[in-house]
């Protein structure tokens, strides 16, 4: 039972991590809240990339 729980836990951590990564990239691309909290110098560098 605990072995099955460990496998599920690993998959949940992986799915959550990938979800947060995608959410962060979309936030930067569409200049969301996290992007607006960054200093303007970093914002301009990131805006040049996207």
MOPAC internal coordinates of N, CA, C and O (Angstrom, degrees):
PM7 1SCF
backbone

  N    0.0000 0     0.00 0     0.00 0    0    0    0
  C    1.4420 1     0.00 0     0.00 0    1    0    0
  C    1.5245 1   111.47 1     0.00 0    2    1    0
  O    1.2310 1   120.37 1   137.17 1    3    2    1
  N    1.3255 1   116.91 1   -42.83 1    3    2    1
  C    1.4584 1   119.01 1  -178.46 1    5    3    2
  C    1.5310 1   111.07 1   -70.33 1    6    5    3
  O    1.2310 1   120.26 1   149.91 1    7    6    5
  N    1.3303 1   117.10 1   -30.09 1    7    6    5
  C    1.4662 1   120.27 1   178.90 1    9    7    6
  C    1.5267 1   109.67 1   -66.04 1   10    9    7
  O    1.2310 1   120.44 1   139.70 1   11   10    9
  N    1.3172 1   116.77 1   -40.30 1   11   10    9
  C    1.4555 1   121.32 1   178.03 1   13   11   10
  C    1.5254 1   110.72 1   -65.61 1   14   13   11
  O    1.2310 1   120.42 1   141.21 1   15   14   13
  N    1.3138 1   116.80 1   -38.79 1   15   14   13
  C    1.4615 1   121.63 1   177.87 1   17   15   14
  C    1.5211 1   111.16 1   -64.18 1   18   17   15
  O    1.2310 1   120.05 1   140.74 1   19   18   17
  N    1.3234 1   117.51 1   -39.26 1   19   18   17
  C    1.4550 1   121.48 1   179.04 1   21   19   18
  C    1.5234 1   111.27 1   -64.38 1   22   21   19
  O    1.2310 1   120.22 1   140.38 1   23   22   21
  N    1.3333 1   117.18 1   -39.62 1   23   22   21
  C    1.4612 1   120.86 1   178.60 1   25   23   22
  C    1.5236 1   110.54 1   -65.47 1   26   25   23
  O    1.2310 1   120.44 1   136.75 1   27   26   25
  N    1.3312 1   116.77 1   -43.25 1   27   26   25
  C    1.4677 1   120.71 1   178.52 1   29   27   26
  C    1.5219 1   110.68 1   -64.27 1   30   29   27
  O    1.2310 1   121.11 1   141.33 1   31   30   29
  N    1.3196 1   115.48 1   -38.67 1   31   30   29
  C    1.4628 1   120.03 1  -179.24 1   33   31   30
  C    1.5311 1   110.65 1   -64.58 1   34   33   31
  O    1.2310 1   120.36 1   138.22 1   35   34   33
  N    1.3209 1   116.92 1   -41.78 1   35   34   33
  C    1.4672 1   120.77 1   179.00 1   37   35   34
  C    1.5240 1   110.51 1   -62.77 1   38   37   35
  O    1.2310 1   120.52 1   136.91 1   39   38   37
  N    1.3469 1   116.61 1   -43.09 1   39   38   37
  C    1.4621 1   119.76 1   179.39 1   41   39   38
  C    1.5216 1   111.51 1   -65.51 1   42   41   39
  O    1.2310 1   120.06 1   140.72 1   43   42   41
  N    1.3261 1   117.50 1   -39.28 1   43   42   41
  C    1.4672 1   120.77 1   179.41 1   45   43   42
  C    1.5250 1   110.63 1   -64.86 1   46   45   43
  O    1.2310 1   120.23 1   137.79 1   47   46   45
  N    1.3212 1   117.17 1   -42.21 1   47   46   45
  C    1.4624 1   120.76 1   178.29 1   49   47   46
  C    1.5308 1   109.89 1   -63.66 1   50   49   47
  O    1.2310 1   120.12 1   139.21 1   51   50   49
  N    1.3031 1   117.38 1   -40.79 1   51   50   49
  C    1.4599 1   121.41 1   179.03 1   53   51   50
  C    1.5283 1   111.02 1   -64.78 1   54   53   51
  O    1.2310 1   120.31 1   134.12 1   55   54   53
  N    1.3206 1   117.02 1   -45.88 1   55   54   53
  C    1.4637 1   120.62 1  -179.62 1   57   55   54
  C    1.5243 1   111.24 1   -64.37 1   58   57   55
  O    1.2310 1   120.07 1   137.50 1   59   58   57
  N    1.3153 1   117.47 1   -42.50 1   59   58   57
  C    1.4626 1   120.90 1   179.14 1   61   59   58
  C    1.5253 1   110.42 1   -65.18 1   62   61   59
  O    1.2310 1   119.94 1   138.18 1   63   62   61
  N    1.3242 1   117.73 1   -41.82 1   63   62   61
  C    1.4637 1   121.36 1   179.59 1   65   63   62
  C    1.5254 1   111.57 1   -62.58 1   66   65   63
  O    1.2310 1   120.58 1   135.28 1   67   66   65
  N    1.3202 1   116.49 1   -44.72 1   67   66   65
  C    1.4583 1   120.57 1   179.25 1   69   67   66
  C    1.5276 1   109.98 1   -65.59 1   70   69   67
  O    1.2310 1   120.46 1   139.73 1   71   70   69
  N    1.3182 1   116.73 1   -40.27 1   71   70   69
  C    1.4622 1   120.92 1   177.82 1   73   71   70
  C    1.5129 1   112.39 1   -61.58 1   74   73   71
  O    1.2310 1   120.21 1   136.87 1   75   74   73
  N    1.3246 1   117.20 1   -43.13 1   75   74   73
  C    1.4643 1   120.80 1   178.54 1   77   75   74
  C    1.5267 1   111.52 1   -66.87 1   78   77   75
  O    1.2310 1   120.32 1   142.78 1   79   78   77
  N    1.3172 1   117.00 1   -37.22 1   79   78   77
  C    1.4594 1   120.62 1   177.54 1   81   79   78
  C    1.5232 1   110.76 1   -63.42 1   82   81   79
  O    1.2310 1   120.51 1   133.72 1   83   82   81
  N    1.3199 1   116.64 1   -46.28 1   83   82   81
  C    1.4654 1   120.69 1   178.89 1   85   83   82
  C    1.5238 1   110.55 1   -63.88 1   86   85   83
  O    1.2310 1   120.47 1   137.71 1   87   86   85
  N    1.3323 1   116.71 1   -42.29 1   87   86   85
  C    1.4690 1   120.26 1   179.64 1   89   87   86
  C    1.5270 1   110.56 1   -62.52 1   90   89   87
  O    1.2310 1   120.20 1   140.11 1   91   90   89
  N    1.3226 1   117.22 1   -39.89 1   91   90   89
  C    1.4622 1   120.47 1   178.64 1   93   91   90
  C    1.5141 1   112.45 1   -65.55 1   94   93   91
  O    1.2310 1   120.51 1   137.62 1   95   94   93
  N    1.3217 1   116.63 1   -42.38 1   95   94   93
  C    1.4643 1   120.02 1   178.92 1   97   95   94
  C    1.5239 1   111.37 1   -65.76 1   98   97   95
  O    1.2310 1   120.15 1   139.58 1   99   98   97
  N    1.3242 1   117.32 1   -40.42 1   99   98   97
  C    1.4571 1   120.20 1   177.31 1  101   99   98
  C    1.5252 1   111.59 1   -66.69 1  102  101   99
  O    1.2310 1   120.37 1   143.83 1  103  102  101
  N    1.3218 1   116.90 1   -36.17 1  103  102  101
  C    1.4607 1   120.95 1   177.42 1  105  103  102
  C    1.5251 1   110.53 1   -62.34 1  106  105  103
  O    1.2310 1   120.32 1   136.73 1  107  106  105
  N    1.3070 1   116.99 1   -43.27 1  107  106  105
  C    1.4622 1   120.76 1   179.34 1  109  107  106
  C    1.5249 1   110.06 1   -68.01 1  110  109  107
  O    1.2310 1   120.29 1   137.49 1  111  110  109
  N    1.3308 1   117.05 1   -42.51 1  111  110  109
  C    1.4632 1   120.20 1  -178.08 1  113  111  110
  C    1.5218 1   111.74 1   -62.68 1  114  113  111
  O    1.2310 1   120.46 1   136.92 1  115  114  113
  N    1.3308 1   116.73 1   -43.08 1  115  114  113
  C    1.4632 1   120.25 1  -176.82 1  117  115  114
  C    1.5230 1   112.96 1   -97.92 1  118  117  115
  O    1.2310 1   120.69 1  -167.16 1  119  118  117
  N    1.3299 1   116.28 1    12.84 1  119  118  117
  C    1.4598 1   124.20 1   175.37 1  121  119  118
  C    1.5281 1   111.41 1    54.05 1  122  121  119
  O    1.2310 1   121.61 1  -122.37 1  123  122  121
  N    1.3139 1   114.52 1    57.63 1  123  122  121
  C    1.4599 1   121.59 1  -179.57 1  125  123  122
  C    1.5167 1   112.49 1   -82.43 1  126  125  123
  O    1.2310 1   120.98 1    20.17 1  127  126  125
  N    1.3177 1   115.74 1  -159.83 1  127  126  125
  C    1.4604 1   122.16 1  -174.14 1  129  127  126
  C    1.5274 1   112.50 1   -61.71 1  130  129  127
  O    1.2310 1   120.00 1   133.31 1  131  130  129
  N    1.3188 1   117.60 1   -46.69 1  131  130  129
  C    1.4675 1   120.26 1  -179.99 1  133  131  130
  C    1.5220 1   110.66 1   -60.88 1  134  133  131
  O    1.2310 1   120.61 1   137.97 1  135  134  133
  N    1.3228 1   116.44 1   -42.03 1  135  134  133
  C    1.4616 1   121.35 1   179.53 1  137  135  134
  C    1.5205 1   110.50 1   -61.57 1  138  137  135
  O    1.2310 1   120.09 1   138.80 1  139  138  137
  N    1.3150 1   117.43 1   -41.20 1  139  138  137
  C    1.4630 1   121.33 1  -177.86 1  141  139  138
  C    1.5218 1   112.33 1   -69.68 1  142  141  139
  O    1.2310 1   120.15 1   157.62 1  143  142  141
  N    1.3292 1   117.31 1   -22.38 1  143  142  141
  C    1.4576 1   120.63 1   178.59 1  145  143  142
  C    1.5267 1   112.58 1   -79.80 1  146  145  143
  O    1.2310 1   120.23 1   165.88 1  147  146  145
  N    1.3245 1   117.16 1   -14.12 1  147  146  145
  C    1.4633 1   120.58 1   179.65 1  149  147  146
  C    1.5266 1   110.39 1   -74.22 1  150  149  147
  O    1.2310 1   119.88 1   -26.52 1  151  150  149
  N    1.3326 1   117.83 1   153.48 1  151  150  149
  C    1.4641 1   120.44 1   174.81 1  153  151  150
  C    1.5365 1   110.82 1   -60.99 1  154  153  151
  O    1.2310 1   120.52 1   -28.20 1  155  154  153
  N    1.3274 1   116.62 1   151.80 1  155  154  153
  C    1.4622 1   120.79 1  -175.32 1  157  155  154
  C    1.5253 1   112.60 1   -62.01 1  158  157  155
  O    1.2310 1   120.11 1   147.47 1  159  158  157
  N    1.3319 1   117.40 1   -32.53 1  159  158  157
  C    1.4660 1   119.11 1   179.27 1  161  159  158
  C    1.5314 1   110.99 1   -63.50 1  162  161  159
  O    1.2310 1   120.65 1   139.72 1  163  162  161
  N    1.3229 1   116.36 1   -40.28 1  163  162  161
  C    1.4610 1   120.34 1   178.78 1  165  163  162
  C    1.5214 1   109.83 1   -72.70 1  166  165  163
  O    1.2310 1   120.17 1   142.30 1  167  166  165
  N    1.3247 1   117.28 1   -37.70 1  167  166  165
  C    1.4599 1   120.86 1   177.91 1  169  167  166
  C    1.5222 1   111.35 1   -58.35 1  170  169  167
  O    1.2310 1   120.73 1   135.84 1  171  170  169
  N    1.3222 1   116.21 1   -44.16 1  171  170  169
  C    1.4563 1   118.84 1  -178.26 1  173  171  170
  C    1.5372 1   111.53 1   -66.52 1  174  173  171
  O    1.2310 1   120.32 1   142.01 1  175  174  173
  N    1.3347 1   116.99 1   -37.99 1  175  174  173
  C    1.4655 1   120.11 1   177.98 1  177  175  174
  C    1.5264 1   110.55 1   -65.21 1  178  177  175
  O    1.2310 1   120.38 1   137.08 1  179  178  177
  N    1.3163 1   116.87 1   -42.92 1  179  178  177
  C    1.4651 1   120.51 1  -179.96 1  181  179  178
  C    1.5238 1   109.95 1   -68.16 1  182  181  179
  O    1.2310 1   119.72 1   140.22 1  183  182  181
  N    1.3245 1   118.14 1   -39.78 1  183  182  181
  C    1.4532 1   121.47 1  -179.65 1  185  183  182
  C    1.5353 1   110.69 1   -62.77 1  186  185  183
  O    1.2310 1   120.34 1   147.57 1  187  186  185
  N    1.3125 1   116.96 1   -32.43 1  187  186  185
  C    1.4737 1   120.22 1   177.91 1  189  187  186
  C    1.5331 1   111.10 1   -67.57 1  190  189  187
  O    1.2310 1   120.70 1   146.70 1  191  190  189
  N    1.3208 1   116.27 1   -33.30 1  191  190  189
  C    1.4672 1   120.70 1  -179.49 1  193  191  190
  C    1.5220 1   110.29 1   -70.55 1  194  193  191
  O    1.2310 1   120.62 1   135.57 1  195  194  193
  N    1.3373 1   116.42 1   -44.43 1  195  194  193
  C    1.4706 1   120.67 1  -178.76 1  197  195  194
  C    1.4797 1   108.12 1   -92.03 1  198  197  195
  O    1.2310 1   120.10 1   180.00 1  199  198  197

